[in-house]
Amino acid sequence: MKPIQYFVCAAAIGATIQTHAQQPRIVVQHAGNVQVFTDLVDAITAAENNADLYLSGGTFIAPDGFALDKTLHFIGAGVHTDSTAATGATILTTSSSGYFRLTSGANGSSFTGVQFNTPTSNTCFGLGTGAGDQNVVSVEFLRCVFWQRVALGAVDPAASSSAFTECIFHAILYGYDATAQFTRCIFDYQAGTGAEISGFGTGGLSMLNCVCLGTRLGSCGGANVSNCVF
């Protein structure tokens, strides 16, 4: 039985190497129609409202980020090693100071199993583009990772609403007085001065079963924080 085991192991390793070598793909699905893309910007441009975008493992570059103006649902390969060992994580990135934003036209959008990593910008994700367009509502994130700052508005006060479940935050989260719920999330950023989670002065922050590793709350009067570990 030993040679068979070795053969299976070698085949699995070969399959893994081949999977990583493949070019990342995006499958856009809507109303029974399916399109396949390799470019993130092209896929978003072609996608109809309420379409599902299935992203393989790999890095997808939108050079200047995007300001999404329609409802789309992004489903990545995942962010944790237990689900991405063969394919790699799904990473959205930029090559400029731009980042990923949603406008009010993108109400109801969702992201699952995606990393946002924009090393050339101090912000990786935001809701709204300015005072006249920051009422972005019913946005959902499941098992996503944010490597840079997350802004839930553009200027105070924003009227956005969002829900984050089992997400990881490696940088500052600023609320702009928006409404946001965090469930089973991990915050591990330590800025040194100031609070890493702030800007929820009107009581819109809700945290349930979260873990904060050195992360502090500031300007979050009226926040509902339940069963969390600091």
N, C-alpha and C positions, 0 to 999 in steps of 0.2 A: 504493500500500500504506500510505502514511502515515495517511490517515483511518481505516483499519481498525484500525491499531495504537492510535490515540488512542481509538477507540470501545471497544476491548477494555480499555484502561487505565481509562477512565472507568467502565466496567461493573464492573471489579474493585474500584475504590474504593467505588462505591456498594454493592456486596455486602458489603464490609468494614464500612462504616458501619451497614448494616442488621443485620449479625451482632452488632456490639457493642451495638446498641440493644435486642436481644431480651432478655427476662427470663431469668436463669439457670435451668437445668432440671436435675433429677436423675432419672435413669432407674434404677429398682430392678428387677433381674432375678433370678429364682430359679425353678428347675425349670420353665422354659418360660413362667412368668407374668411379665408386665411391668406396672409401675406408674410413673406420671410425677408428680413433685412439684416445687414451687418452694421449699419450706421444708426446710431441712436436718434439723431436729428431727423433723418429720413423716415424712420419708423414713426416718430411722433407726428410729423407733418402728414403722413399718409393715414394715420389712425383716425377713425370716425369717433364721434362723441360716444362715451361709454364703452369703448373698446377695451379688451384685455391685451396687455403686452407681456408675453412670457420671455424673460431674459435668461439666457444660459449663464453658466459661470463665466467669469472673465471681466475685463475692464472696458467700459463703454464711455467714450469721450464726447461730451458736448462742449466744444471749445470755449464758448462764452456762457455755458449753463443754459437755462431756459426760463421763460416766464410762461408757464403752461396756462392756456386759455380755454381748455375743454376738459371734460371729466374723463380721466383715464385711470386704468387699474394696472399697476406694475407688479408683476410676480417674478421675483428673482429666484436663484437657485438656493439661497439661504446665506447665512452669515457665520454659522458655527461650524467647527471642524467636523462634527458628527454627521453633517448633511452635505458638506462641500469637499470632502477628501478627494473625491474622484474628479469633480468638475471645477473646483475653485469657487470662491465667493463671487457674487454679483456686485460690482463696484461701479458707481456713477461718479465721474470726475470731470474736471475742466482743465484747460491749459491757459487760463487767464485769471483775472481777478473776479470774474463772474461766478455765479453760483446758481443753485436750483430754486426757483420760486414758483408759487401758484398765484394766479389772479382769481378774481371772483368767478370767472368763467369756468374754473376748475373745481367748483364746489362738488363735494362728494367723491373726490378722487381718493385712491388708496395705494399704499405701497407695502409689499410683503417681501421679506427676505432680501433686502437691498442695503448696501453700504453707501453712504454719501461721504466722499473723501475729496476735498478740493484743496490740495496743499498750497496752491498759489493764491488762495483767498482765505481770510480769517473767518468767513461764514460759509457754511455748506448748504444750508436750507433755510428758506424763509416763506412766510405767508404774506402775500401782498407785494405791491411794487411802489406804493406811495400813499399819501393821505387820501387820495380819491379812489384807491382800489386796494383795500386791505380787509374787506369783510368776506373772508374766505371761510366757509363753514363746512362742517361734517366731513373733515379730512381724517383718514385713519391710517395708522402705521402699525404693522405687526412684525416683530422681530427684525427691526432695522438697526443700523449702527450709524451714528453721527460723529465724525471725527473732528469737525470744526463747529463753530458757533451756530446755534439754531435760533432764529428770530420768528416769533409768532405774530409779527406785524411789521409795519414800517415806521410809524410814529404813534405815540400815545394819544388817545386810546384806540386800539384796534377792536374790531368786533368779530374776530375770527374764532372758530371753535374746532378743536382737534382732539383726537384720542390716540394715545401711544400705549401699546401693549408689548411687554417683553422686549423693549428696546434698550440700547446701550448708548450713553452719552459721554463722549470724551472731551467735551468743551462746554462753554457757557451756554445756558438756556435763558433767553430773555423773553418775557411774556407780552410786553406792550399792552398790558391790561386786558389781554384776550382770555378766553375760556379754554382750559386744557385739562385733560384727565390722563394720568400716568398710572399704569397698572403693571406691577411686577417688572419695573424698569430698574436699570443700574446706572448710577451716576458716579463717575470716578475722577472727575476733574478737580484740581485744587489750584486756584488762581494765586493764592498767597495773600492778596488783599481783596476786600469786597466779597460779595456773595456770588456763588457760581450759578444759582437759580434765583432769578429776581425779576422784577417788573410785573408782578401780579397784584398790584395795589388795590384793585377793586374786588378781590376775593375770588378770582376765577380759577385758582389753582386747586387741583384735587390729586392727591397721591395716595395710592393704596398698594400695600405690600411691596414697597420699593426699597432698594438698598442704596445708601449714599456713603461713599467711601471718601471721607474728608470734604464732601460737598456740603455747602451751607445755603440756607434760604435767607433772602433779604428782600425787603419791600414787597412782602407777600401777605399783607394783612387780610385776615379772614380766610386764609387757606385751610382746606380740609385735608389733613395729613393723618392717615390711619394705618396702623400696623406696619410702620416703616422702621428701618434700622439705619441709624446714623453712627 
